[in-house]
């Protein structure tokens, strides 16, 4: 399942939201002192970086709204603090390695050819298991 987080004239971006990578944040050398936290495969683009989707806009600095009460981006030091203090929950924070991306009109063309099936939701629970 892919959650689209941005669609505009330049293209579209989103995340695979239900594909666990089999790794934890603390498996990465830069985060070895962090309590274990699952990393999800966000997609094949830019797999050298961690992306986040969360519900902590007042605690994670530099967050930007995504949709509803979900936010993207933010300061990883704030994320580490939330995890280590036990304030983050699997229902409030998801970390991704990479993301999905399409150039302008590319996703639309893939939908027309039948590569993707769209569903509309008035409410999306991103943190499904």
Short mmCIF file of the C-alpha atoms (twelve columns), coordinates in Angstrom:
data_MODEL
# 
_entry.id   MODEL 
# 
loop_
_atom_site.group_PDB 
_atom_site.id 
_atom_site.type_symbol 
_atom_site.label_atom_id 
_atom_site.label_alt_id 
_atom_site.label_comp_id 
_atom_site.label_asym_id 
_atom_site.label_seq_id 
_atom_site.Cartn_x 
_atom_site.Cartn_y 
_atom_site.Cartn_z 
_atom_site.pdbx_PDB_model_num 
ATOM 1   C CA . UNK A 1   0.000   0.000  0.000   1 
ATOM 2   C CA . UNK A 2   1.367   3.411  -0.980  1 
ATOM 3   C CA . UNK A 3   0.281   6.560  0.786   1 
ATOM 4   C CA . UNK A 4   0.614   9.623  -1.443  1 
ATOM 5   C CA . UNK A 5   1.769   12.562 0.619   1 
ATOM 6   C CA . UNK A 6   2.182   15.129 -2.135  1 
ATOM 7   C CA . UNK A 7   0.775   15.443 -5.634  1 
ATOM 8   C CA . UNK A 8   1.346   18.577 -7.702  1 
ATOM 9   C CA . UNK A 9   2.328   19.754 -11.198 1 
ATOM 10  C CA . UNK A 10  5.899   18.527 -10.637 1 
ATOM 11  C CA . UNK A 11  4.885   14.956 -9.808  1 
ATOM 12  C CA . UNK A 12  3.983   12.855 -6.799  1 
ATOM 13  C CA . UNK A 13  5.668   11.458 -3.707  1 
ATOM 14  C CA . UNK A 14  4.608   8.962  -1.099  1 
ATOM 15  C CA . UNK A 15  5.597   5.995  1.050   1 
ATOM 16  C CA . UNK A 16  5.008   2.283  1.149   1 
ATOM 17  C CA . UNK A 17  3.371   2.171  4.562   1 
ATOM 18  C CA . UNK A 18  3.110   -1.523 5.294   1 
ATOM 19  C CA . UNK A 19  6.467   -3.032 4.327   1 
ATOM 20  C CA . UNK A 20  8.702   -3.603 7.359   1 
ATOM 21  C CA . UNK A 21  12.364  -3.610 6.344   1 
ATOM 22  C CA . UNK A 22  13.435  -6.193 8.919   1 
ATOM 23  C CA . UNK A 23  15.741  -3.591 10.471  1 
ATOM 24  C CA . UNK A 24  15.633  -1.278 13.443  1 
ATOM 25  C CA . UNK A 25  16.796  2.324  13.688  1 
ATOM 26  C CA . UNK A 26  19.495  1.265  16.143  1 
ATOM 27  C CA . UNK A 27  20.960  -1.071 13.493  1 
ATOM 28  C CA . UNK A 28  22.349  2.071  11.864  1 
ATOM 29  C CA . UNK A 29  25.696  3.201  13.237  1 
ATOM 30  C CA . UNK A 30  24.560  6.810  13.699  1 
ATOM 31  C CA . UNK A 31  21.641  5.639  15.868  1 
ATOM 32  C CA . UNK A 32  23.171  2.716  17.771  1 
ATOM 33  C CA . UNK A 33  22.352  4.343  21.137  1 
ATOM 34  C CA . UNK A 34  18.633  4.607  20.349  1 
ATOM 35  C CA . UNK A 35  16.104  2.120  21.666  1 
ATOM 36  C CA . UNK A 36  14.995  -0.315 18.944  1 
ATOM 37  C CA . UNK A 37  12.479  1.236  16.548  1 
ATOM 38  C CA . UNK A 38  11.236  -0.403 13.338  1 
ATOM 39  C CA . UNK A 39  12.299  0.933  9.959   1 
ATOM 40  C CA . UNK A 40  9.918   0.537  7.038   1 
ATOM 41  C CA . UNK A 41  10.787  0.427  3.347   1 
ATOM 42  C CA . UNK A 42  9.343   3.701  2.117   1 
ATOM 43  C CA . UNK A 43  10.226  3.073  -1.490  1 
ATOM 44  C CA . UNK A 44  13.064  2.718  -3.954  1 
ATOM 45  C CA . UNK A 45  14.029  6.415  -4.158  1 
ATOM 46  C CA . UNK A 46  16.815  7.845  -1.970  1 
ATOM 47  C CA . UNK A 47  17.310  4.805  0.252   1 
ATOM 48  C CA . UNK A 48  20.279  6.495  1.917   1 
ATOM 49  C CA . UNK A 49  18.005  8.672  4.056   1 
ATOM 50  C CA . UNK A 50  15.394  8.225  6.751   1 
ATOM 51  C CA . UNK A 51  12.007  9.851  6.306   1 
ATOM 52  C CA . UNK A 52  9.354   10.206 8.947   1 
ATOM 53  C CA . UNK A 53  5.635   10.492 9.240   1 
ATOM 54  C CA . UNK A 54  4.354   11.395 12.682  1 
ATOM 55  C CA . UNK A 55  1.814   12.966 14.992  1 
ATOM 56  C CA . UNK A 56  4.255   15.027 17.087  1 
ATOM 57  C CA . UNK A 57  4.299   18.488 15.450  1 
ATOM 58  C CA . UNK A 58  4.852   20.317 18.724  1 
ATOM 59  C CA . UNK A 59  7.727   18.093 19.829  1 
ATOM 60  C CA . UNK A 60  9.561   17.398 16.561  1 
ATOM 61  C CA . UNK A 61  10.991  20.672 15.294  1 
ATOM 62  C CA . UNK A 62  10.911  21.511 11.579  1 
ATOM 63  C CA . UNK A 63  7.865   19.333 10.910  1 
ATOM 64  C CA . UNK A 64  5.539   20.220 8.080   1 
ATOM 65  C CA . UNK A 65  1.887   19.246 7.650   1 
ATOM 66  C CA . UNK A 66  1.186   16.245 5.424   1 
ATOM 67  C CA . UNK A 67  -2.582  15.723 5.820   1 
ATOM 68  C CA . UNK A 68  -5.175  15.452 8.590   1 
ATOM 69  C CA . UNK A 69  -3.173  15.229 11.839  1 
ATOM 70  C CA . UNK A 70  -0.074  13.707 10.225  1 
ATOM 71  C CA . UNK A 71  3.208   15.541 9.751   1 
ATOM 72  C CA . UNK A 72  6.353   14.891 7.753   1 
ATOM 73  C CA . UNK A 73  10.007  15.649 8.215   1 
ATOM 74  C CA . UNK A 74  11.537  17.040 11.356  1 
ATOM 75  C CA . UNK A 75  14.609  17.049 13.519  1 
ATOM 76  C CA . UNK A 76  15.948  13.509 14.079  1 
ATOM 77  C CA . UNK A 77  17.401  14.488 17.461  1 
ATOM 78  C CA . UNK A 78  13.827  15.201 18.603  1 
ATOM 79  C CA . UNK A 79  12.757  11.817 17.188  1 
ATOM 80  C CA . UNK A 80  15.533  10.072 19.134  1 
ATOM 81  C CA . UNK A 81  14.470  11.833 22.336  1 
ATOM 82  C CA . UNK A 82  10.826  10.783 21.851  1 
ATOM 83  C CA . UNK A 83  11.832  7.172  21.227  1 
ATOM 84  C CA . UNK A 84  14.281  6.962  24.127  1 
ATOM 85  C CA . UNK A 85  11.840  8.637  26.545  1 
ATOM 86  C CA . UNK A 86  9.054   6.278  25.528  1 
ATOM 87  C CA . UNK A 87  6.891   9.158  24.290  1 
ATOM 88  C CA . UNK A 88  6.679   7.883  20.705  1 
ATOM 89  C CA . UNK A 89  4.393   4.971  19.963  1 
ATOM 90  C CA . UNK A 90  4.017   2.812  16.859  1 
ATOM 91  C CA . UNK A 91  0.697   4.625  16.366  1 
ATOM 92  C CA . UNK A 92  2.336   8.064  16.359  1 
ATOM 93  C CA . UNK A 93  5.656   7.666  14.526  1 
ATOM 94  C CA . UNK A 94  6.730   5.709  11.473  1 
ATOM 95  C CA . UNK A 95  10.261  5.802  10.052  1 
ATOM 96  C CA . UNK A 96  10.962  4.968  6.416   1 
ATOM 97  C CA . UNK A 97  14.073  4.226  4.431   1 
ATOM 98  C CA . UNK A 98  13.508  5.828  1.040   1 
ATOM 99  C CA . UNK A 99  10.310  6.987  -0.587  1 
ATOM 100 C CA . UNK A 100 8.263   6.538  -3.762  1 
ATOM 101 C CA . UNK A 101 8.377   9.263  -6.389  1 
ATOM 102 C CA . UNK A 102 7.060   10.014 -9.845  1 
ATOM 103 C CA . UNK A 103 7.820   12.823 -12.274 1 
ATOM 104 C CA . UNK A 104 5.075   15.060 -13.646 1 
ATOM 105 C CA . UNK A 105 2.276   12.996 -15.214 1 
ATOM 106 C CA . UNK A 106 4.206   9.721  -14.689 1 
ATOM 107 C CA . UNK A 107 1.931   8.425  -11.929 1 
ATOM 108 C CA . UNK A 108 -1.167  9.397  -13.895 1 
ATOM 109 C CA . UNK A 109 0.128   7.417  -16.884 1 
ATOM 110 C CA . UNK A 110 0.812   4.370  -14.687 1 
ATOM 111 C CA . UNK A 111 -2.726  4.592  -13.279 1 
ATOM 112 C CA . UNK A 112 -4.208  4.735  -16.790 1 
ATOM 113 C CA . UNK A 113 -2.199  1.674  -17.875 1 
ATOM 114 C CA . UNK A 114 -3.510  -0.204 -14.820 1 
ATOM 115 C CA . UNK A 115 -0.321  -0.396 -12.749 1 
ATOM 116 C CA . UNK A 116 -2.025  1.187  -9.750  1 
ATOM 117 C CA . UNK A 117 -5.470  1.097  -8.233  1 
ATOM 118 C CA . UNK A 118 -6.635  4.215  -6.441  1 
ATOM 119 C CA . UNK A 119 -8.829  4.233  -3.381  1 
ATOM 120 C CA . UNK A 120 -10.211 7.304  -1.714  1 
ATOM 121 C CA . UNK A 121 -10.413 7.496  2.023   1 
ATOM 122 C CA . UNK A 122 -11.888 10.234 4.113   1 
ATOM 123 C CA . UNK A 123 -9.646  9.017  6.935   1 
ATOM 124 C CA . UNK A 124 -6.449  7.073  6.563   1 
ATOM 125 C CA . UNK A 125 -4.881  5.140  9.411   1 
ATOM 126 C CA . UNK A 126 -1.278  5.212  8.280   1 
ATOM 127 C CA . UNK A 127 0.032   3.283  11.235  1 
ATOM 128 C CA . UNK A 128 -1.584  -0.028 10.330  1 
ATOM 129 C CA . UNK A 129 0.245   -3.184 11.208  1 
# 
